[in-house]
Amino acid sequence: MLSMPLKFSSVAQSSGPCRLLISSRRVASSVEFWSQIRVRPATIAMAQSIQSQVVGGLGFSNSTLVGTSLSRCLRPSAVTVSTGRVCIAHLSSQASSSTESATPTPAPASIKPGDWSFKNGKVVREGSIFQDFLGQGPSPALVNSEPTSVPYLAEDAEKAVKNGRMYVETYGCQMNVNDMEIVLAIMKDAGYNEIVYEPEQADIIFINTCAIRENAEHKVWQRLNVFRHMKRHWNRNVVSSPSRSRYPPKVAVLGCMAERLKVKLLESGKMVDVVCGPDAYRDLPRLLSLVDEGQTGINTMLSLEETYADVSPVRLSSSQVSAYVSIMRGCNNMCSFCIVPFTRGRERSRPVDSIVREVGELWEQGVKEVVLLGQNVNSYNDISGNVVEGYDGAWIEQNAREAAQQTSANLLSPGFTSISNVKEVGLTFAHLLDCLSTIYPQMRFRFTSPHPKHFPEELLYLMKDRPNICKAIHLPAQSGSSAVLERMRRGYTREAYLELVDRIRTILPEASISSDFITGFCGETEEDHQDTLSLVETVGYDMAYMFAYSMREKTHAHRNYEDDVPEDVKQRRLAELITTFRGSTGQNYKDQLGTTQLVLIEAPNKRNPLEEVIGRTDRGHKVVLPNIPVPDALSLSPSQVSDGANTSQHNSSDVDEQSKVKLEVGDYVEVHIVSTTLASLRGNPICRTDLCTYHSKSR
């Protein structure tokens, strides 16, 4: 509910139109706006039942303004003021001094000081005027100390939508996927309970967008043109359309592109009905209500506090065994090429207890793997002070160096710097991983996307100690040239990055490392490009995301650098980078031949869904295996389950065929790797197991 204190200016009362100027101090997302309303005196009347009512969307305590001019200016649900929140309201007459000098008519007993009456064709002030309150505190009779209920929508508006239908499209990173699930939860509370898979069947079309690269935005514009064409020809197709509505669906653009191109989207020829930034999803029901009144809904305000910690996301697929959980939002790094700080805002972290609660809900739903998300996920810093039941942080206290005197400086990897300093250090990312892996030992945890500067040694040793924290580290390099890294404002050199890789290989020799790279950044020379190629060869990444540079407005590079590398050169360097990566990554897969891996089954293999399934190892490698009955290690004695050295043991008579189980999505399977490609592994299943059983045997 929203309370909205208003301050009213004086209104000149004459035979001509009068003006009522309203300043809203807090509306929706605290957006300050001014609106001017013209009301003729002849259209103003005193309500017969001197009660608080709402006409034309504007409510006044103990009086009502009625008139066609007002109803045209303010639409229903646009502005609502509840009784007791108007502290001072003053109307004065400039033209009629005789009115003030006349003997006032005694006010009815029900009219309190500050109310209005209609006399001799004019509005007359009853009781005190504005000057009576100067130098005094608020009057208890006029100010309600209890919070008032001023909703985004009219009363019971959520009941107006029953079984609303939504069509969703999501572009970009995993954060956008999780954001879409948050939007679905918010809309479910507003009465939209059904997700459809054709836009013609929907009441609302949601497009969650990405602004990282120009190509991503281009795809969104193409889809918006398709939806505009659909809406323009709706009346022709309504008979044959599968939709149950006579009216075309509303189109809402969400996410980073909404924040970056809000004005352009609104001016795109009625292509979009609602524009909503990533911190304003709670406001979507109100914005959609404005569309019903013929207006365009927009809210792209960024927040320093919003984390949606109290929202339980509605999962897009109930059969998924892996789920995303957002632990923090925003980014403070301000890398010169990146638009994220301008579309997602400053960093803020969810309380640990809210994350533990959400992971617990996922566990009850059958989820076996959680991916912790954040724009800078390992900079997580919970300063809420909330206590998590069952967690005391003992491991961190025993193993973290200088844990009692943690500062933002010793939270960084050695040799790395940061342009933003943490004022208050609370529970760190290592605390969060320690807590989750302790409370949910049978849940597998991954995280993305981190920054290389936030990998202190205690985090690496924690990953080594906990078998349910995946040994897969995303380590975005962006470039292998120290000169380019400096222009990118990454906070490290090539040498510091390689030293971090060496520490990871020493502490976690079995870990996989992935990365991000940009070719053709401002001022990049051929020598810089060769440095990047040599870095890829030296590290030997398991996986990499590689893109040609695309300059984004508002960024540091846009303001200070020139995009001076020709497009054809960018594409040529990108092709060379991809070729170099493919030549260096194959060894990582070959090294796993003959090994035994724990695989989480994710889905049937699309190429052979009846006979094969696919899953992922702890390192994140995809594995294809036949879906055949296997022994169940959870119900057999250790002597009946092979150690994987000889897979033929499972076809022997030692294990009764009736005791074997067929593999299902969500099962953990011990797998013997027998072959490999440059992008996947192939293996034979040994037995069904779980995390604790497998790792206890391995140790």
Helices and strands as residue ranges (DSSP letters): E 6-8, E 18-24, E 33-39, G 41-43, E 53-55, E 58-60, H 68-73, H 97-101, E 116-119, E 122-125, G 130-133, G 157-160, E 165-170, H 174-189, E 194-195, G 199-201, E 204-209, H 214-232, H 234-237, E 250-255, H 256-260, H 262-266, E 274-276, G 281-283, H 284-292, E 297-299, E 322-326, E 328-329, H 340-344, E 348-349, H 352-364, E 369-373, G 377-379, E 381-382, H 394-399, G 403-405, G 409-411, E 427-428, H 429-439, E 444-448, G 452-454, H 457-465, E 472-474, H 482-488, H 494-507, E 512-519, H 526-539, E 543-548, H 556-560, H 567-590, E 596-604, E 612-616, E 622-626, G 638-640, G 647-651, G 657-659, E 668-676, E 681-689, H 691-698
